[in-house]
């Protein structure tokens, strides 16, 4: 998509505007729309018919409200009014949602180019430009790979003109393509069915990223993992006919390295629950998205490879496998040994993701990075606690947690820091092994995070993001159409691009 900043205010920009559609954001207010400066500019340009038609539609500019008006023979041919609601509540998320709504309305009207005028008061113009561009691109994403007859007639938005945005912000738009390509790759991986997005497919995807962007790739096979003592990971994989693939992608900057970080993603390409089989109502048919963490880190690798940030070396690690039932699958009650020597009693085979992550975190720790961040669709408990719009964040470092919260906010991905309460580890005690893989139901997302922490080198800044609720949306929300969201990519990319602030454990 082509992005262009137009520094002129709306009234001046309307002269000679080349876009097929014009979208204007309006706040609600008691004074009425007719007195709004933007409406006055539109009336001057298009005549009073526009306000008359708005009145007939009873457009009130409530947040999320959208009205498209066709101007036969006019230029632009379509004017879209986007409601912004109360100005006191308008923020970066509101800006993204408004840009997404405008882009979807433009595409629905058959327009391939859009000029967008949204209020930027109180917002950093560079960050705002990037947010609007990302929102427009991501909101109009459509995945028809698995349809026998894709709709070739669908309009695609090819150009976005940002009115009232200084030309100095233009450079910030150069990275939007890479970031959005990373998010879209993550969406495609999560949305693909499990007979397509296999462990081998994830390894092939990593190979494509490495080849296209000059990253290094190492893929460990089952025998390699056994030799490294990865009994937890191999134990989960042993029930499947598909061999596991342990993926290690490395981005090295051209110049000096000041930070080395590891991004670890849970890579369960399908989770049946094992012998603790997922029952009716457990959404077993949706367990293709249990590799949402691996999709996020691979999407981030794709974006980082395109952006090529300076000074930061990034290691992307995925322990990919399936959790299946067979004569060779692990039993409830089995004891496995992770690569750091800890023994784990498996009291629930449906808590398999943390077993694969255990060996992945040990591997990442041995790289001696400055920080580790893992992402996983780990617990239903996190969904109950935070719903489908907010991911949980656990960290042993206040500095790292703060940097990730800031990176998420900048990318429109909401995180909420949760407690790492040490006393809850009592629930993971086993009478026959060093620990169990699950604790009691209360505080389940906290005990899962505490379990993972045991496999990170003590003193190493680490954070865990539970994205179980945010990786998928049935009806669509904000910039995300219905389906896979690609959640986590923008947070990781923003964190890495900011120099990957790590800090010391709190």
N, C-alpha and C positions, 0 to 999 in steps of 0.2 A: 504494500500500500504506500502511496506517495503522501508525505506529510509536508505542510507548508504553513509557516506563521505569517499572519497578516496583522501588522502592528496597528493599523488604523482602527478607530472606533467603528461601530456598526454603521452609523449614518454615512460615513465616508466610504466604508468598504462595500456598501451596496452598489456603488457606481462601478460598473464594469466587472461585477462578480461573475465568474465563469462556472461556478458549481451548479449542478442540476437541482440540488436541494439546499435550502437554507434552514437551519435549526436555531431557534433563539430560546434561551432559558428565561423564564419569568417567575418572580416571586409572587406569592399570594399576598393580598393586602386589602384593607378596608377601602382604600382610595379608588379601587377599581382598575381594571386593566387599561382602560382608555388613557389614563394619566401616566402610564408607565413609559419611561423614555424610549425603550426599545419599540414599544407599540407605536409611539409617535413617529419613530423613524420608519417603521414598516408602513404606516398609513401614508406618510409623505411619499414613499416609493411606490406603493401598490394601490393606494386609494382607500376610501372608507369601507369598501366592500369587505375587506379583510376583518375589520373589527365587528362589522355587522354579522358576518358568518360565525365569528367566535361567540358573539352574544347568543345566536341561535343554538349553538352547541352547549351553551352554559358552561364554558370553560372557566374554571376557577383557579387554575395554576397550582392545584394541590400537588404535593410531592408524588411523582410517578405518573401524573396525568399527562396525556400527550394528545395533541390535535394536529392532523395533517390537512392542509388546504391546498388543493390543486388550482394553479393559476394558468388557465389555458392560454397558450401563446406567450406566456411571460418568461422572464429569465431572472431568477431561477423558476423552474416550473412548479416546484413544490415548496411550500413554507410550512415548517413544523414548529409548533409551539410546545415547549417542554416545561411542565410545572415543576417548580423547585421547592414549593411549600414555604414555610416560615423562614425568613432570612437568618434568624437567630440560630436555627438548627442546621444551617448549610455548612458542610465541611468537605474534606477531601473525598470521603465515601459518597456524599451527595453529588459531587462533581463527576465522579466515575459513573454513578448510576444514571445521571442525566445524559452524559455523553453516550452511554450504552443505549439508552432509550431512543435518542435521536438517530443513532446509526441504524438501529433496527427498523425504525420508522422510514428512514430513507430507502433502505433496501426493499422494504415492503411496498414502497411507492415506485419501485423500479428505477431508482436513481443510483448511478455508479460513482457520483462525486457529491460531497457534502461540505458546506461551509457551516461552521459551528461557532455560535456566540454565546458563551456562558460567563457569568460574573466571576472575577478573579480576586475581588477585594479581600484582603486578609490572607491570601494564599500566595505561596512562592510561585511566580509565573513559570519558572523552569520545571518544577515538580508538577505543576498543574498541567502544563503542556504534555508532559510525558504521560500523566494519568489519563488525560482525555484521549490521547492517541492509542494507548494500550486498550482502553475501554472500548473504543470504536472498533478496533481490530478484533478483539476477543469476543465481543458481543455478537458479531456477525459470522462467527465461525460455524461451519456446518459439516457434519461428518456423515457421508453417504457411502462409505467404502464397501459396506456389506449389503447394499441394496442392488437388486438385479437390474433396476432401471433408475439410475440416479437422475435427478431433475436438472438437466443441463440448462434449462431456461432461467434458473435462479440468478438474480442479479447479485453481483459481487461489488462491494465497495472498494474502489480503486484509488480514490483520492480524498484526503481530508484537509480542509483549510481551516485554521484556527484563528478566528477574528479576535482582535484585541490582545494578541499575544506578542510580546516583543521579539524582534528578530534574534536577539541574544539567546532565546530559548531553542532556536532551530537545531543547534548542535546536540541538545539533549534528545532530540527525536531520532538521531542516527542509530541509537541502540535499541529502539523500540522493536524493530523487525526481529532482532536476535532474541530478545526477551519473549516476544509473543510466539516465535517459532518454538522456543523451549516449552512454553505453556501448552501449545498445541500438540507437541510431541507427547507430553505427559498425558494429555487428554486422550490421544489416540491409543496409547498403551493401556490406559485404564479401561477404555471403552471396548477394546478388542476382546473377542470371546476367548475363553481359556484354551480352546483348541488352536488358536492362532498365537496368542501372547503366551507362549511357553517359555521355560527357562532358556532354551536355545534362542528364541526370538529376542529375548532381552540381551543375550550375549551378542547377537547379530546387530541389534540396535546400537550397542556400545561400540562395536567394530565400525559401524557406519559413521558414528560421531567422531571416533578417533581418526578415521581416514579423511573425513571432510574437513576437520578443524585442527589436525596436527597434534592430537592427544596421544598418549601412550596407553596401551591396553594389555592387561594380563588376565587370562581366564584360567582359573584352577578347576580341574576336573575332579570327579569323586575321589579318585586315588590320591590326588594331591591334597585334598582336604583331610582325608583319613590320615595321611602322613603327618599333617600338622596337628593332629589330635582333635579335630573339630567334631567331636562326638555328638554334640547337641544339634548342630546343623545337619550332619549326615543322618542322624537318627530320624529327624523329621522327613528327610527326603527319601528314606528307604522304602516307604510304602508305595511310591510311584514308579511306573514303568519309564518315566522320562528322567534322564540323568540330570542331577543338579549342576548348576553353573555358578561358580563364585567369581564375580566380575570386579576388576580393579582398574578403573580409568584414572589417568593422571594428566592434569593440565599444569604445564610449567611455563611461567612467564618468560618473555624474552630477556629481561634484565635481571637485576638482583632480586633475591627472594627475601622478604622481610617477615612473611607469615606463611605457615604451612597448616592447612586445615583439612579435616576429613569429613565428608558428607556420607552418611550411611543410610541406606533405604531398605526397608522391609520388602522382600521380593517373593511373596507367596502368590504364584500365578493362579493358583486355585486352592481354596481351603474348604475341604469337605467337613472338617472338624475331626477327621480320623475316627477312631473307635468311640470317641465322644461325639458322635455324628450330630451335625446340626439338624434340628427337628423342624417340623412345619412352623412357619412364621419366623424362622431365623434368617430368611432371605438367602438361602444356600445358593439360589440361582444367580445371586449378585456377587458371589465370592470371587469373581474375576477381579474385583476392585481391591482385593487384599494385597495387591502389589502397588498400591497408590504411593507408598513411600519410595519404592524403587523408581517409579515413573517420575516422581518429583526430582530425585537427584539426577536421573538421566536427562530430564528436561533442563535442569540447571546446568549440567555439563554441556548440553547443546548450546545454551545461551552464553555460557562463559567462554566456550570455544569461539563463538562469533564476536563477543565483546573484547576478548583478550585483555582482561584487567592486569595492571602492572603490580608487581611486588608480591602477589599471592599465589602460592602453589596449592592446588586443590586436588585432593584424592577422593574419588567417588567409588563407593564400595557397595555391592549388592550381593547378598547370598540368596540366589534365586533357586526355587524348587517348588514342588507341589506338596500338599498335605492330603494324602489319599489313604484309602483302606485296601489292604491286601493281606495275604498270608505273611508278608514280610514287614508289615507296618509295625510301628512301636505300639506297645500295649499301655493302657493306664496302669501305673504301678512300676513301669520300667525305670531303671536308673541309667542315665547317660553321663558321660564325662566331657565337659567343655575343654577347649584348648588351653585354658589357664589352670587346668587341674581340678576345678570345682565339680563336684558330683551333684546331679539334679534328679530328684524323684519326679517323674511325670505323673502328677495326679489328675491331669486333664490334657488329653491330646489336642483339644481345641485351643489351647494356649501355646500354639506352636511358633508364632511369630517371634516371641521373646527368646525362644531357643535358638532360632537362626540368627537373630540379632546378637545373642551372647557371643557366639564365635566371631561374628563380623566386628563387634566392638573390641574384642581381644586383638584381632588382626589390625584394626585401625590404631589401637593404642601402641602396638609395636612399631608403628611408623613414626612415633614420637612427634605428633603434630602439636601445634599450639592450642588447638581446640578440636573437639568432635561434636558434630550435630547429627542426631539420627531422627528420621521421620518414619512413622509407622501408623497404619490403620490398626491400632493395637487393641483397644478395649471398647466394648459397648458402654462401659461405665462412664467413659469420657463423653460419649454422645448424650447420655442421660444428664450429666452434669452441665454441659456447655451447649448442647443442641447441635444444629447443623451449620452454623455460621461462624463458630469460634473454635479454634484448635487449642488444645491444652499444651502448656509449656512447663517443663520441669528442668531445673538447672542447679548445679552446685556452685555457679558463679553469678554474682549479681551483675557484673560487667557484661558477661556474655548474654545473660537473659535480657538486660536492657537493650543491648545492641540488636538482638533478634526482634524484640517488641517494636523497636523503632523501624527496623527493616520491613517488618510485616505491615506496619501502619503506612509506610511509604508506598507499599505495593498493593494496598487495599485488601490485605489478608489479616484478619483479626486473630490475635493470640491472647491467651489469658494465662498468667503465671499461676501454677498450682504448687502446693507444698510438697517438699520431700521430707515427710515426717519420719524420723528415724525409728520411733517406737513401733511404727506399723510393720517393720521388718519381722517382728515376732510372728506375724501371720505366715511367713514364708519358711518357718522352721520345719524340718523334717526329722522324724525319729530314726530314719535309716540312711539319710544322705546329708550333704551339706545344706541343701535347701530344696524346697518344692518349687514347681514352676508357677503355681497360683496360690494366692492367699484367700482369706474370707471374702465374701461378696462386698461388704461395706468397704469403701475406699479402694475398690478394685483397680482404678487407673493409677492410684498412688503406689500400691504395692507392685504393680507392673513396672513403674518407673524405678522403684527401689531395686527390683530384680535386675534391671538393666545396668544400674549404677555399679553393681558388684563386678561387672566385666569390663569396666573402664579403669585404667591405671589411676590409683589414688593420687590426687593432686593435679590431675589433668582437667582443665575446664571442659565441661561436657553439658550438652543440652539435649533433651528429648522432646519431640513434638508428636503428640497423638492427634492424627488427622482423620480419625475414623468417621467423624461426623461431616467433615468438610470436603471430602474427596469426591462426593457425588451429590447431585441435586436432581430430584425427580421432575420438578416443575420449572427449574431455572431460577436464578437469583442474581441481581446486579449485572455484572459483566458476563456471567456464566449462563449459556443456554442449558436446557435440560440435558443431564448426563454427566459425564466426567468433567471436573472443574480444573484440573491441573494445579490444585492448591499446593502451595509450598515453593513453587519454582521462583516466584517473584521475591518472596522473603529471602531465600537462599542467595539469589543473584544480587539483591540489594546489599545483603550482609557482606558478601565477598567483594563487591564493587566498592564498598565503603572502607576497604582495607581489612575486613574481617576482624573487628575488635574482639579480643578473646578474654583477657583479664585473668585473674587468679580465682580459685575456688573461694566462695563466700565462707 
